[in-house]
C-alpha cells in the first residue's frame, strides 16, 4: 500500500541494496527508476514489492533491502540513519 511521504516520520537515508548488510526501516520510496524491491520483513521472511513506481512510497517494516530481486534504482529508506 502506498502513502504520501508526509505521513511517514522523518529520518531518511539512501539504501544500497545488499544481501548481507542490515538497513532497517519502516518504509521506502523509489526516486530514480521504477522496478521491484526485494526485502526481508520484520518477521524474517523475504518479500518483493513489485513494480514500485518513481515517487511511490511503500510502508513496511524491514531489516534489509536485498540486492537479489531488486530492480528499482534510487531507494530512499525511512528509518534510523
N, CA, C and O atoms as CSV, one atom per row, in Angstrom:
chain,resi,resn,atom,element,x,y,z
A,1,UNK,N,N,0.842,-1.168,0.000
A,1,UNK,CA,C,0.000,0.000,0.000
A,1,UNK,C,C,0.892,1.238,0.000
A,1,UNK,O,O,1.861,1.300,0.758
A,2,UNK,N,N,0.587,2.194,-0.817
A,2,UNK,CA,C,1.384,3.411,-0.928
A,2,UNK,C,C,0.725,4.542,-0.131
A,2,UNK,O,O,-0.499,4.657,-0.069
A,3,UNK,N,N,1.568,5.358,0.465
A,3,UNK,CA,C,1.119,6.513,1.221
A,3,UNK,C,C,1.907,7.733,0.796
A,3,UNK,O,O,3.011,7.616,0.265
A,4,UNK,N,N,1.346,8.890,1.027
A,4,UNK,CA,C,2.060,10.131,0.810
A,4,UNK,C,C,3.222,10.178,1.802
A,4,UNK,O,O,3.053,9.863,2.980
A,5,UNK,N,N,4.388,10.570,1.325
A,5,UNK,CA,C,5.581,10.586,2.178
A,5,UNK,C,C,5.413,11.479,3.400
A,5,UNK,O,O,6.111,11.278,4.395
A,6,UNK,N,N,4.520,12.451,3.362
A,6,UNK,CA,C,4.334,13.324,4.518
A,6,UNK,C,C,3.711,12.570,5.679
A,6,UNK,O,O,3.736,13.064,6.807
A,7,UNK,N,N,3.153,11.388,5.443
A,7,UNK,CA,C,2.557,10.601,6.511
A,7,UNK,C,C,3.594,9.744,7.236
A,7,UNK,O,O,3.275,9.111,8.242
A,8,UNK,N,N,4.815,9.717,6.743
A,8,UNK,CA,C,5.861,8.895,7.336
A,8,UNK,C,C,6.804,9.800,8.112
A,8,UNK,O,O,7.216,10.841,7.599
A,9,UNK,N,N,7.154,9.425,9.341
A,9,UNK,CA,C,8.059,10.267,10.133
A,9,UNK,C,C,9.384,10.524,9.414
A,9,UNK,O,O,9.831,9.713,8.603
A,10,UNK,N,N,9.993,11.645,9.718
A,10,UNK,CA,C,11.257,11.990,9.081
A,10,UNK,C,C,12.391,11.111,9.579
A,10,UNK,O,O,12.243,10.388,10.564
A,11,UNK,N,N,13.524,11.177,8.893
A,11,UNK,CA,C,14.674,10.332,9.173
A,11,UNK,C,C,14.840,9.431,7.971
A,11,UNK,O,O,14.220,8.370,7.904
A,12,UNK,N,N,15.662,9.830,7.024
A,12,UNK,CA,C,15.728,9.146,5.748
A,12,UNK,C,C,17.170,8.972,5.319
A,12,UNK,O,O,18.014,9.820,5.607
A,13,UNK,N,N,17.458,7.880,4.632
A,13,UNK,CA,C,18.765,7.682,4.031
A,13,UNK,C,C,18.599,6.899,2.746
A,13,UNK,O,O,17.586,6.226,2.555
A,14,UNK,N,N,19.577,6.976,1.867
A,14,UNK,CA,C,19.531,6.248,0.608
A,14,UNK,C,C,20.133,4.872,0.821
A,14,UNK,O,O,21.256,4.747,1.311
A,15,UNK,N,N,19.392,3.847,0.454
A,15,UNK,CA,C,19.838,2.474,0.645
A,15,UNK,C,C,20.633,1.992,-0.557
A,15,UNK,O,O,20.338,2.338,-1.701
A,16,UNK,N,N,21.637,1.194,-0.276
A,16,UNK,CA,C,22.338,0.449,-1.302
A,16,UNK,C,C,21.922,-0.999,-1.108
A,16,UNK,O,O,22.332,-1.624,-0.129
A,17,UNK,N,N,21.108,-1.559,-2.025
A,17,UNK,CA,C,20.650,-2.932,-1.832
A,17,UNK,C,C,21.813,-3.881,-1.564
A,17,UNK,O,O,22.826,-3.854,-2.263
A,18,UNK,N,N,21.655,-4.717,-0.547
A,18,UNK,CA,C,22.706,-5.649,-0.143
A,18,UNK,C,C,22.059,-6.879,0.477
A,18,UNK,O,O,21.121,-6.768,1.266
A,19,UNK,N,N,22.566,-8.047,0.117
A,19,UNK,CA,C,22.060,-9.277,0.712
A,19,UNK,C,C,22.691,-9.551,2.073
A,19,UNK,O,O,22.272,-10.476,2.768
A,20,UNK,N,N,23.691,-8.763,2.463
A,20,UNK,CA,C,24.404,-9.029,3.710
A,20,UNK,C,C,24.337,-7.907,4.733
A,20,UNK,O,O,24.474,-8.174,5.927
A,21,UNK,N,N,24.132,-6.667,4.317
A,21,UNK,CA,C,24.154,-5.530,5.238
A,21,UNK,C,C,22.737,-5.155,5.674
A,21,UNK,O,O,21.865,-4.910,4.840
A,22,UNK,N,N,22.521,-5.113,6.981
A,22,UNK,CA,C,21.219,-4.717,7.508
A,22,UNK,C,C,20.999,-3.228,7.286
A,22,UNK,O,O,21.875,-2.413,7.577
A,23,UNK,N,N,19.844,-2.882,6.779
A,23,UNK,CA,C,19.442,-1.487,6.564
A,23,UNK,C,C,17.984,-1.369,6.980
A,23,UNK,O,O,17.105,-1.289,6.122
A,24,UNK,N,N,17.709,-1.356,8.287
A,24,UNK,CA,C,16.329,-1.378,8.745
A,24,UNK,C,C,15.568,-0.104,8.428
A,24,UNK,O,O,16.144,0.978,8.315
A,25,UNK,N,N,14.273,-0.260,8.288
A,25,UNK,CA,C,13.419,0.888,8.036
A,25,UNK,C,C,11.963,0.536,8.205
A,25,UNK,O,O,11.605,-0.620,8.432
A,26,UNK,N,N,11.124,1.556,8.091
A,26,UNK,CA,C,9.687,1.340,8.192
A,26,UNK,C,C,8.964,1.858,6.959
A,26,UNK,O,O,7.753,2.075,6.982
A,27,UNK,N,N,9.714,2.053,5.886
A,27,UNK,CA,C,9.137,2.446,4.609
A,27,UNK,C,C,10.239,2.824,3.652
A,27,UNK,O,O,11.366,3.099,4.064
A,28,UNK,N,N,9.913,2.839,2.359
A,28,UNK,CA,C,10.892,3.254,1.357
A,28,UNK,C,C,10.189,3.914,0.188
A,28,UNK,O,O,8.993,3.727,-0.035
A,29,UNK,N,N,10.969,4.696,-0.558
A,29,UNK,CA,C,10.468,5.404,-1.741
A,29,UNK,C,C,11.485,5.239,-2.849
A,29,UNK,O,O,12.689,5.366,-2.627
A,30,UNK,N,N,10.991,4.953,-4.051
A,30,UNK,CA,C,11.856,4.838,-5.226
A,30,UNK,C,C,11.902,6.212,-5.885
A,30,UNK,O,O,10.859,6.824,-6.113
A,31,UNK,N,N,13.107,6.702,-6.194
A,31,UNK,CA,C,13.190,8.042,-6.770
A,31,UNK,C,C,13.952,8.125,-8.087
A,31,UNK,O,O,14.035,9.216,-8.651
A,32,UNK,N,N,14.514,7.035,-8.612
A,32,UNK,CA,C,15.236,7.120,-9.882
A,32,UNK,C,C,14.595,6.283,-10.978
A,32,UNK,O,O,14.181,6.818,-12.006
A,33,UNK,N,N,14.509,4.971,-10.766
A,33,UNK,CA,C,13.969,4.057,-11.777
A,33,UNK,C,C,12.991,3.088,-11.127
A,33,UNK,O,O,13.320,2.450,-10.128
A,34,UNK,N,N,11.791,2.975,-11.687
A,34,UNK,CA,C,10.771,2.062,-11.170
A,34,UNK,C,C,11.232,0.618,-11.303
A,34,UNK,O,O,12.049,0.297,-12.166
A,35,UNK,N,N,10.707,-0.243,-10.452
A,35,UNK,CA,C,11.021,-1.664,-10.526
A,35,UNK,C,C,10.629,-2.383,-9.253
A,35,UNK,O,O,9.909,-1.835,-8.417
A,36,UNK,N,N,11.102,-3.613,-9.104
A,36,UNK,CA,C,10.820,-4.422,-7.925
A,36,UNK,C,C,11.790,-4.082,-6.806
A,36,UNK,O,O,12.942,-3.728,-7.057
A,37,UNK,N,N,11.316,-4.190,-5.562
A,37,UNK,CA,C,12.170,-4.008,-4.394
A,37,UNK,C,C,12.012,-5.252,-3.514
A,37,UNK,O,O,10.939,-5.508,-2.967
A,38,UNK,N,N,13.099,-6.020,-3.388
A,38,UNK,CA,C,13.106,-7.209,-2.543
A,38,UNK,C,C,13.616,-6.818,-1.157
A,38,UNK,O,O,14.540,-6.014,-1.033
A,39,UNK,N,N,13.012,-7.388,-0.122
A,39,UNK,CA,C,13.403,-7.037,1.238
A,39,UNK,C,C,13.136,-8.201,2.189
A,39,UNK,O,O,12.407,-9.138,1.864
A,40,UNK,N,N,13.739,-8.116,3.361
A,40,UNK,CA,C,13.456,-9.052,4.447
A,40,UNK,C,C,12.540,-8.320,5.425
A,40,UNK,O,O,12.924,-7.298,5.994
A,41,UNK,N,N,11.346,-8.835,5.619
A,41,UNK,CA,C,10.380,-8.212,6.512
A,41,UNK,C,C,10.763,-8.373,7.964
A,41,UNK,O,O,11.683,-9.121,8.296
A,42,UNK,N,N,10.049,-7.663,8.836
A,42,UNK,CA,C,10.357,-7.713,10.261
A,42,UNK,C,C,10.174,-9.109,10.843
A,42,UNK,O,O,10.711,-9.407,11.910
A,43,UNK,N,N,9.425,-9.968,10.158
A,43,UNK,CA,C,9.223,-11.335,10.617
A,43,UNK,C,C,10.303,-12.286,10.104
A,43,UNK,O,O,10.244,-13.489,10.355
A,44,UNK,N,N,11.305,-11.739,9.374
A,44,UNK,CA,C,12.396,-12.544,8.860
A,44,UNK,C,C,12.123,-13.221,7.537
A,44,UNK,O,O,12.965,-13.971,7.043
A,45,UNK,N,N,10.978,-12.976,6.959
A,45,UNK,CA,C,10.598,-13.598,5.693
A,45,UNK,C,C,10.862,-12.630,4.538
A,45,UNK,O,O,10.549,-11.443,4.627
A,46,UNK,N,N,11.443,-13.153,3.451
A,46,UNK,CA,C,11.705,-12.285,2.294
A,46,UNK,C,C,10.421,-12.041,1.515
A,46,UNK,O,O,9.529,-12.889,1.470
A,47,UNK,N,N,10.348,-10.875,0.910
A,47,UNK,CA,C,9.180,-10.480,0.122
A,47,UNK,C,C,9.646,-9.533,-0.978
A,47,UNK,O,O,10.758,-9.007,-0.934
A,48,UNK,N,N,8.779,-9.325,-1.964
A,48,UNK,CA,C,9.086,-8.399,-3.053
A,48,UNK,C,C,7.900,-7.469,-3.258
A,48,UNK,O,O,6.761,-7.917,-3.388
A,49,UNK,N,N,8.176,-6.176,-3.285
A,49,UNK,CA,C,7.180,-5.182,-3.692
A,49,UNK,C,C,7.377,-5.013,-5.196
A,49,UNK,O,O,8.384,-4.459,-5.637
A,50,UNK,N,N,6.425,-5.485,-5.968
A,50,UNK,CA,C,6.553,-5.491,-7.422
A,50,UNK,C,C,6.173,-4.152,-8.048
A,50,UNK,O,O,5.223,-3.494,-7.624
A,51,UNK,N,N,6.937,-3.767,-9.066
A,51,UNK,CA,C,6.620,-2.620,-9.910
A,51,UNK,C,C,6.372,-1.331,-9.119
A,51,UNK,O,O,5.375,-0.643,-9.340
A,52,UNK,N,N,7.279,-1.014,-8.203
A,52,UNK,CA,C,7.184,0.228,-7.431
A,52,UNK,C,C,7.562,1.378,-8.362
A,52,UNK,O,O,8.639,1.370,-8.959
A,53,UNK,N,N,6.690,2.347,-8.481
A,53,UNK,CA,C,6.881,3.456,-9.409
A,53,UNK,C,C,7.711,4.576,-8.784
A,53,UNK,O,O,7.771,4.705,-7.562
A,54,UNK,N,N,8.339,5.373,-9.620
A,54,UNK,CA,C,9.111,6.524,-9.154
A,54,UNK,C,C,8.179,7.453,-8.376
A,54,UNK,O,O,7.105,7.816,-8.856
A,55,UNK,N,N,8.599,7.826,-7.185
A,55,UNK,CA,C,7.801,8.698,-6.332
A,55,UNK,C,C,6.848,7.953,-5.425
A,55,UNK,O,O,6.261,8.556,-4.526
A,56,UNK,N,N,6.675,6.651,-5.634
A,56,UNK,CA,C,5.772,5.860,-4.800
A,56,UNK,C,C,6.444,5.503,-3.477
A,56,UNK,O,O,7.618,5.136,-3.445
A,57,UNK,N,N,5.689,5.615,-2.391
A,57,UNK,CA,C,6.174,5.276,-1.071
A,57,UNK,C,C,5.477,4.011,-0.600
A,57,UNK,O,O,4.253,3.904,-0.682
A,58,UNK,N,N,6.246,3.060,-0.110
A,58,UNK,CA,C,5.716,1.796,0.412
A,58,UNK,C,C,6.009,1.764,1.905
A,58,UNK,O,O,7.158,1.934,2.314
A,59,UNK,N,N,4.982,1.547,2.721
A,59,UNK,CA,C,5.187,1.469,4.159
A,59,UNK,C,C,5.189,0.003,4.573
A,59,UNK,O,O,4.183,-0.698,4.457
A,60,UNK,N,N,6.340,-0.438,5.055
A,60,UNK,CA,C,6.519,-1.807,5.517
A,60,UNK,C,C,7.762,-1.835,6.408
A,60,UNK,O,O,8.767,-1.203,6.084
A,61,UNK,N,N,7.703,-2.552,7.509
A,61,UNK,CA,C,8.882,-2.691,8.370
A,61,UNK,C,C,9.777,-3.782,7.808
A,61,UNK,O,O,9.304,-4.862,7.456
A,62,UNK,N,N,11.065,-3.498,7.725
A,62,UNK,CA,C,12.000,-4.462,7.147
A,62,UNK,C,C,13.364,-4.319,7.803
A,62,UNK,O,O,13.671,-3.304,8.428
A,63,UNK,N,N,14.180,-5.370,7.645
A,63,UNK,CA,C,15.529,-5.340,8.210
A,63,UNK,C,C,16.587,-5.059,7.155
A,63,UNK,O,O,17.668,-4.566,7.478
A,64,UNK,N,N,16.288,-5.367,5.895
A,64,UNK,CA,C,17.242,-5.043,4.825
A,64,UNK,C,C,16.547,-5.040,3.476
A,64,UNK,O,O,15.547,-5.728,3.267
A,65,UNK,N,N,17.103,-4.244,2.561
A,65,UNK,CA,C,16.711,-4.227,1.155
A,65,UNK,C,C,17.706,-5.143,0.449
A,65,UNK,O,O,18.914,-4.917,0.516
A,66,UNK,N,N,17.210,-6.159,-0.217
A,66,UNK,CA,C,18.072,-7.150,-0.864
A,66,UNK,C,C,18.512,-6.713,-2.255
A,66,UNK,O,O,17.757,-6.064,-2.978
A,67,UNK,N,N,19.739,-7.074,-2.623
A,67,UNK,CA,C,20.192,-6.776,-3.985
A,67,UNK,C,C,19.609,-7.786,-4.981
A,67,UNK,O,O,19.210,-7.418,-6.086
A,68,UNK,N,N,19.565,-9.055,-4.580
A,68,UNK,CA,C,18.991,-10.073,-5.457
A,68,UNK,C,C,17.475,-9.904,-5.463
A,68,UNK,O,O,16.829,-10.014,-4.421
A,69,UNK,N,N,16.918,-9.640,-6.624
A,69,UNK,CA,C,15.481,-9.442,-6.763
A,69,UNK,C,C,15.064,-7.992,-6.825
A,69,UNK,O,O,13.910,-7.694,-7.131
A,70,UNK,N,N,15.993,-7.070,-6.538
A,70,UNK,CA,C,15.680,-5.640,-6.610
A,70,UNK,C,C,16.111,-5.092,-7.961
A,70,UNK,O,O,17.278,-5.183,-8.340
A,71,UNK,N,N,15.152,-4.521,-8.683
A,71,UNK,CA,C,15.454,-3.911,-9.980
A,71,UNK,C,C,15.266,-2.401,-9.948
A,71,UNK,O,O,15.744,-1.701,-10.841
A,72,UNK,N,N,14.580,-1.891,-8.938
A,72,UNK,CA,C,14.384,-0.450,-8.791
A,72,UNK,C,C,15.732,0.200,-8.445
A,72,UNK,O,O,16.599,-0.427,-7.836
A,73,UNK,N,N,15.885,1.453,-8.840
A,73,UNK,CA,C,17.124,2.192,-8.580
A,73,UNK,C,C,16.795,3.481,-7.843
A,73,UNK,O,O,15.808,4.149,-8.151
A,74,UNK,N,N,17.631,3.828,-6.865
A,74,UNK,CA,C,17.422,5.049,-6.098
A,74,UNK,C,C,16.345,4.841,-5.072
A,74,UNK,O,O,15.215,5.294,-5.254
A,75,UNK,N,N,16.681,4.155,-3.982
A,75,UNK,CA,C,15.694,3.813,-2.951
A,75,UNK,C,C,16.019,4.585,-1.690
A,75,UNK,O,O,17.077,4.398,-1.088
A,76,UNK,N,N,15.101,5.457,-1.293
A,76,UNK,CA,C,15.212,6.184,-0.030
A,76,UNK,C,C,14.505,5.372,1.032
A,76,UNK,O,O,13.381,4.914,0.825
A,77,UNK,N,N,15.159,5.191,2.175
A,77,UNK,CA,C,14.596,4.429,3.289
A,77,UNK,C,C,14.201,5.388,4.397
A,77,UNK,O,O,14.968,6.281,4.759
A,78,UNK,N,N,13.007,5.203,4.935
A,78,UNK,CA,C,12.555,5.960,6.093
A,78,UNK,C,C,12.864,5.108,7.319
A,78,UNK,O,O,12.381,3.983,7.447
A,79,UNK,N,N,13.665,5.652,8.204
A,79,UNK,CA,C,14.037,4.913,9.410
A,79,UNK,C,C,15.312,5.475,9.993
A,79,UNK,O,O,15.737,6.574,9.637
A,80,UNK,N,N,15.923,4.720,10.894
A,80,UNK,CA,C,17.153,5.219,11.517
A,80,UNK,C,C,18.261,5.334,10.488
A,80,UNK,O,O,18.452,4.436,9.669
A,81,UNK,N,N,18.986,6.433,10.530
A,81,UNK,CA,C,20.053,6.625,9.544
A,81,UNK,C,C,21.408,6.308,10.126
A,81,UNK,O,O,22.418,6.416,9.431
